[in-house]
Structures are given as structure tokens and as C-alpha cells.
């Protein structure tokens, strides 16, 4: 049985009451990329469970998304990265050097339903069915609300809210 906790914990104390719980993936908290992920049982068992799985990271070309993609690949997963600039050959090469040589990188506009469908169709054909989805794509505007135009507001909401809905809506039926 798995114990999955997204509690941000700076140490290696398992947030579960189980006695045999230990960190599984790299402690992402210490890498500065977010919460730690924990599982019951041995590290070898966890690696066996996740190896050869397909993980998609939206917004994986930089920042938290890239750190997560690197971590997932280091655990033996096949990683697919979707981003607006995903067709850029130089960025694709950089991701293969940073994440792993088999990393699939392609264009994905999480705000556009057709782009989402095309991206996940490409992942299924070139990498395999999606097992894990990490919605890391996001935008922010550093200004007061009164300085936001309605267009700016919609761009933020579409990327940060509608985007995860569209990607989850596309992948979830195959995951459950």
C-alpha cells in the first residue's frame, strides 16, 4: 500500500503513522521544487513500481516543472514535457540533455482543447499511455488587480485553471 503525502516537510520524517515509510522520490522539498513524496516500503520496491511508467509534465521546460521532470526521469520514468515553446529544437535538445535522452518534448497550449488533444495523442503514440500527470504550467502577472485588463485576467485564469482541467479531463479516463 502506498502512503502519498504532499506535505512540505524539510526533514525525512514520514508524515504517516506507518513504521516502514521512507522517502521515495528525491526529497523535492530540499531541491526547492515543492513537496516531498513518500511511500511505504523499500526504495527498490518504489522504483520497481514506477519504472517504465509514463509521466507528463506540463510547463516542464523551466522552474518547478523542469525539476519535477528531472526527478521523475531519475526514478526510471519515461517523461513527456508539454509547453508552448515545445516545438523549439534547441529547447528539445536542452531537455534531452537535462532530463534524459529519451525525453519527449512537444508543443502544448494548455488553454486550447485541440492542442491538448493533439499533444496527448502524440504522447500515447510515441511514449505510451499516461500514468502520471503533473500540471506545472502556469502564469502570473505582477501588478495590482486594478492594473489588470480583462484580457490579462482571462490569460491567467485560462492557463492556471482551465489548463489543468483540460489536461486532466483528457488523461484521467485512461488512468482510472
N, C-alpha and C positions, 0 to 999 in steps of 0.2 A: 504494500500500500504506500502511496505517496503522501508526503506532507508538503504542500506547496504554500509558502508564505511569502508575501510581498512586503513584509515589514522591513523597513530600513533599519538595519542593525549594524553598528560598526564593529562588532566582535563576532566570534564564531560560535556563540551560544545559540543553540537551536531554539526557535520560538515555540516548539512543540513540547508537550509533556512526555513524548516518547523518549526512551533512553538511547536508542540506536540511531538518532537523527544526526546527520552531519551535512556540511555544505556540499553541494553537488557541483553546480557550475562555478566558475571563478566567482569569488565574492564581488559582485558587481558594485556593491556599495563602496568598497575600498578603491575600485577603479574610477570612482566618481561618476558612474553612469546610472545610478538608481538603486533599486532594492536588491537584496541578496535572494537567491533561490535555493531552497532547501529540499532535501528528500530523505526518506527513511532508508536505511540500508547502506551498503558499501558504495564507495565511489565507482568501483568496477561494475557493479550492477547497474548504476545510473548510466554510465557510459554505454553499456550494452543496450539499455532501453532506448537511448536517444540516437545511437549511431545509425546512420543511413536514413534518418528522418529528414524531411524537407521543411525548412524554416524560411518563411518570408518575412523580410523586414522592410516596411515602407519607410522612406526617408533615411535609408541606410548609407547614404554617401558621406555623411559627416556626423559629428557630435554623438549624442546618445545612441542613435540608430546604428552608426558605424561601430561603436563599442560593443553593442549587443550582437551585431553580425559577426564580429571577430570572436567573441566569446562562444557563440553557438557553433561556429566553424571549428574552433579549438576543441570542442567536445565531440566532433565527428559528424556533425550535421551537414547536409547539403544546404547551402544558403543561397537564396534568391533575394536580390535587392531591387526594389522598385522606387524610382524617383523621377521627378520631372526632367532632370538632366541625364537620365539613364541611357540615352542613345549616344552620348558623348564618348567616343572611342578612348580618349585619354583617361576619362574617369573610369570607364570599364576596366582598363588596364591597371589603373591605380588600385581599384578594389580587388582585382585578382592578386595583386602583389600584397595588399594589406590583409585581406580576409582569407584568400586561398585561391589557388589556380583554377578551381572548378566553379568558382562563384558565378552565378548567373546574374547579370545586371541588365535591366531594360527600362524603357520609359514607362512611367506610371503617373498619371494625374489623378490623385485620389478623389478629386471633385467631379470627375467625368465618368459616368457609368460605363460608357463604351471603352474608355481607356482601362478601367478596372477589369472589365471582362476580357479584353484583349491581353492584358498583362498576365492574368491568372491562367488563361488558355495557354499562353506561351510557357509559363512555369510548368503546367501539367505536361505539356509535350516535351519540353527539354530537360526538366529536372524530375518531375513526378508529382503525385498528389500532395497537396499541402497538409502537413501535420501540425505546424505551429505558425501562428500569425502574430507578428509584433507590429502594432500600429505606432510607429515613431515619427511619421510625417507630421509636421506642424509648423505654423507660422505665428508670428506675433508682431504687433505694431507698438512701438514705444512712443505713445502720445496719449493725451487725455481723450476721454470719450467725446468731449465737445469738438475735438480736432479730427475725429474720425468721420469720413464720409460714409454714406450708406454702402458704397462700393467696397470700401476698406472693410467695413463690418462684415459684409457678406463673404469676402475673401477669407477672412479669419474663421468665420463660422463654417463655411464650406469645407475648408481644409481640416480644421480641428474637430468638427463634429460630424459633418456629412461624410467626410472621407473615411473615418473608421467604420461608420455604418455601412457604407458601400462595400468596403473590403471584407468586413465580417459577413455581411449578407451574401457575398459571392462565395466565400470559402467555408462557412460554417456547415452547410448541409453535407459536405463531403467529410467533415471532421467528426460528425456525431453519428 
